[in-house]
Every structure is written in structure tokens, then in C-alpha cells.
Amino acid sequence: MNTGLKRVLVGVVGGLVTLLGVVALVAPGPGWLIIFTGLGILATEFAWAARALTKARGIASRAASSARIKKEHQLILLAVGTFISLVLLVIYYEYLR
């Protein structure tokens, strides 16, 4: 696949997932998790998204610490987020590549 086309597809898919996460912030749903997934998709091709994702992880970690979420619950949330990200990446590489 042409690298330019790949970047456009990653940008469109990642942008749509991120926008879906923003909608989920005000609607019922795991908004931040979807936003992080969208940033993860965008980070596969764009350096600015990788930097934003790193910064967002730090902010989320500090917020979770201040909310006193137990460490095992943090690990469960991380595992669920990682699993969803991996599923989306597999879908991307199998069907959209």
C-alpha cells in the first residue's frame, strides 16, 4: 500500500475513533478509553500523536493516583485498554492495510 494512502487512512480512522471518544465523554460510555485508543492509532503514523498520548498517560496516571484507584484496578483498566487497542490494530492490519 502506498505510504501516503496509509497515512491518510490511519489519520481518518484514528481521528474518527478519537472523535467518538469525545462524544462518549458527554454520552454514556468510556470516553477517555476511546480517546486513548484513537490517539494510539494516530501514534502509529504521527509523532505529534505519540507525544500527546505519552502526556495523556501521565495525566491519567496522576488523576488515578489522586482518585485513589487501587493499583490492581489500574492494572485491569490498563489491560482492557491494551486489549481494545490491540483488537483495533489487528482489524486495521488485516482489513484496512
QUINOR-V126620 format. One record per residue. N is the residue number from 1. RES is the residue in three letters. SS is DSSP state (~ for helix, > for strand, _ for the rest). PSI is psi in radians with two decimals (* if undefined). OMEGA is omega in radians with two decimals (NA if undefined). Layout:
n->{N	N}
res->{RES	RES}
ss->{SS	SS}
psi->{PSI	PSI}
omega->{OMEGA	OMEGA}
This chain:
n->{1	2	3	4	5	6	7	8	9	10	11	12	13	14	15	16	17	18	19	20	21	22	23	24	25	26	27	28	29	30	31	32	33	34	35	36	37	38	39	40	41	42	43	44	45	46	47	48	49	50	51	52	53	54	55	56	57	58	59	60	61	62	63	64	65	66	67	68	69	70	71	72	73	74	75	76	77	78	79	80	81	82	83	84	85	86	87	88	89	90	91	92	93	94	95	96	97}
res->{MET	ASN	THR	GLY	LEU	LYS	ARG	VAL	LEU	VAL	GLY	VAL	VAL	GLY	GLY	LEU	VAL	THR	LEU	LEU	GLY	VAL	VAL	ALA	LEU	VAL	ALA	PRO	GLY	PRO	GLY	TRP	LEU	ILE	ILE	PHE	THR	GLY	LEU	GLY	ILE	LEU	ALA	THR	GLU	PHE	ALA	TRP	ALA	ALA	ARG	ALA	LEU	THR	LYS	ALA	ARG	GLY	ILE	ALA	SER	ARG	ALA	ALA	SER	SER	ALA	ARG	ILE	LYS	LYS	GLU	HIS	GLN	LEU	ILE	LEU	LEU	ALA	VAL	GLY	THR	PHE	ILE	SER	LEU	VAL	LEU	LEU	VAL	ILE	TYR	TYR	GLU	TYR	LEU	ARG}
ss->{_	_	~	~	~	~	~	~	~	~	~	~	~	~	~	~	~	~	~	~	~	~	~	~	~	~	_	_	_	_	~	~	~	~	~	~	~	~	~	~	~	~	~	_	_	_	~	~	~	~	~	~	~	~	~	~	~	~	~	~	~	~	~	~	~	~	_	_	_	_	~	~	~	~	~	~	~	~	~	~	~	~	~	~	~	~	~	~	~	~	~	~	~	~	~	~	_}
psi->{2.46	2.34	-0.60	-0.75	-0.68	-0.78	-0.69	-0.79	-0.76	-0.71	-0.75	-0.87	-0.84	-0.70	-0.73	-0.72	-0.73	-0.76	-0.66	-0.67	-0.68	-0.72	-0.67	-0.27	-0.67	-0.40	2.86	2.25	2.92	1.26	-0.89	-0.66	-0.72	-0.67	-0.78	-0.66	-0.76	-0.73	-0.63	-0.70	-0.80	-0.59	-0.30	-0.36	-0.37	2.20	-0.63	-0.60	-0.61	-0.73	-0.73	-0.68	-0.72	-0.77	-0.73	-0.66	-0.73	-0.75	-0.76	-0.66	-0.76	-0.68	-0.72	-0.67	-0.72	-0.45	-0.06	0.76	2.29	2.62	-0.70	-0.56	-0.64	-0.73	-0.66	-0.80	-0.71	-0.73	-0.73	-0.78	-0.72	-0.75	-0.81	-0.72	-0.75	-0.71	-0.78	-0.65	-0.68	-0.76	-0.76	-0.89	-0.50	-0.62	-0.45	-0.12	*}
omega->{3.10	-3.09	3.10	3.11	3.12	3.13	3.12	3.13	3.11	3.12	-3.13	-3.11	3.13	3.11	3.12	3.12	3.12	3.09	3.06	3.08	3.10	3.08	-3.12	3.07	-3.13	3.07	3.09	3.12	-3.12	-3.02	-3.09	3.13	3.12	3.10	3.11	3.10	3.10	3.08	3.09	3.09	3.13	-3.10	3.10	-3.11	-3.02	-3.11	-3.13	3.13	3.09	3.10	3.13	3.13	3.10	3.12	-3.14	3.10	3.11	3.11	3.13	3.12	3.11	3.12	3.12	3.11	-3.13	3.09	3.13	3.03	-3.11	-3.08	-3.13	3.08	3.06	-3.14	3.10	3.10	3.11	3.14	3.12	3.11	3.11	3.13	3.14	3.11	3.12	3.10	3.12	3.10	3.09	3.10	-3.14	-3.06	-3.13	-2.99	-3.04	-3.08	NA}
